Amino acid sequence: MANIKSAKKRVKVIRTKTLRNKMIKSSVKTAIRKVLAAVEAKDQTAAKAALVSAVSTIDKAKTKGVLHKNNASRKVSRLQKMVNNIG
């Protein structure tokens, strides 16, 4: 553990930010899993609804700096492609 006051503060801040990032990443993964489940079930309407929610979640993560913009775009693109190929 650090002895300097500013180093102690950095440890606290980093711990808080890490928890926030984990929460956001977890919600992104959950949203993606919902889309994949709907695609597996070949349910077009559920997949489209889940896709809208997933894109929103991914964009929020991108805005907050948790995901890189290219990473977010790639995830959205792949999900969109899967939903479009149902049927």
C-alpha positions in Angstrom: 0.0 0.0 0.0 1.2 3.5 -0.8 2.3 5.9 2.0 1.9 9.2 0.2 -1.5 10.9 0.4 -1.9 11.5 -3.3 -0.9 7.9 -4.1 -3.6 6.6 -1.6 -6.1 8.8 -3.3 -5.2 7.5 -6.7 -5.6 3.9 -5.5 -9.1 4.8 -4.3 -10.0 6.6 -7.5 -8.7 3.7 -9.6 -10.7 1.2 -7.6 -13.9 3.2 -8.1 -13.3 3.6 -11.9 -12.4 0.0 -12.2 -15.8 -1.0 -10.6 -17.6 1.4 -12.9 -15.9 0.1 -16.0 -16.6 -3.5 -15.0 -20.3 -2.7 -14.5 -20.5 -1.1 -17.9 -18.6 -3.9 -19.7 -20.9 -6.4 -18.0 -24.0 -4.7 -19.2 -22.6 -4.6 -22.7 -21.9 -8.4 -22.6 -25.4 -9.1 -21.3 -27.0 -7.0 -24.1 -24.9 -8.9 -26.6 -25.9 -12.2 -25.1 -29.6 -11.3 -25.4 -29.1 -10.6 -29.1 -27.2 -13.8 -29.7 -29.9 -15.8 -27.8 -32.6 -14.3 -30.1 -30.6 -15.0 -33.2 -30.1 -18.6 -32.0 -33.8 -19.0 -31.6 -34.4 -17.4 -35.0 -36.8 -14.9 -33.5 -36.6 -11.8 -35.8 -38.7 -9.4 -33.7 -36.9 -10.3 -30.4 -33.5 -10.0 -32.1 -34.3 -6.6 -33.5 -35.6 -5.3 -30.2 -32.5 -6.7 -28.4 -30.3 -5.2 -31.1 -31.7 -1.7 -30.5 -31.0 -2.1 -26.8 -27.5 -3.5 -27.3 -26.5 -0.7 -29.7 -27.7 1.8 -27.2 -25.7 0.1 -24.4 -22.6 -0.2 -26.6 -22.8 3.5 -27.6 -23.1 4.6 -24.0 -20.0 2.5 -23.2 -18.2 4.1 -26.1 -19.2 7.6 -25.0 -17.9 7.0 -21.4 -14.6 5.8 -22.8 -15.0 2.2 -21.6 -14.9 0.9 -25.2 -12.8 2.2 -28.0 -14.9 3.6 -30.9 -13.6 1.1 -33.4 -14.3 -1.8 -31.0 -17.8 -0.5 -30.4 -18.4 -0.1 -34.1 -17.2 -3.6 -34.8 -19.5 -5.1 -32.1 -22.5 -3.2 -33.5 -21.6 -4.2 -37.1 -21.3 -7.9 -36.2 -24.6 -7.9 -34.3 -26.4 -6.1 -37.1 -25.0 -8.6 -39.6 -26.3 -11.6 -37.5 -29.7 -10.1 -37.1 -30.0 -9.3 -40.8 -29.0 -12.9 -41.7 -31.9 -14.5 -39.7 -34.3 -16.4 -41.8 
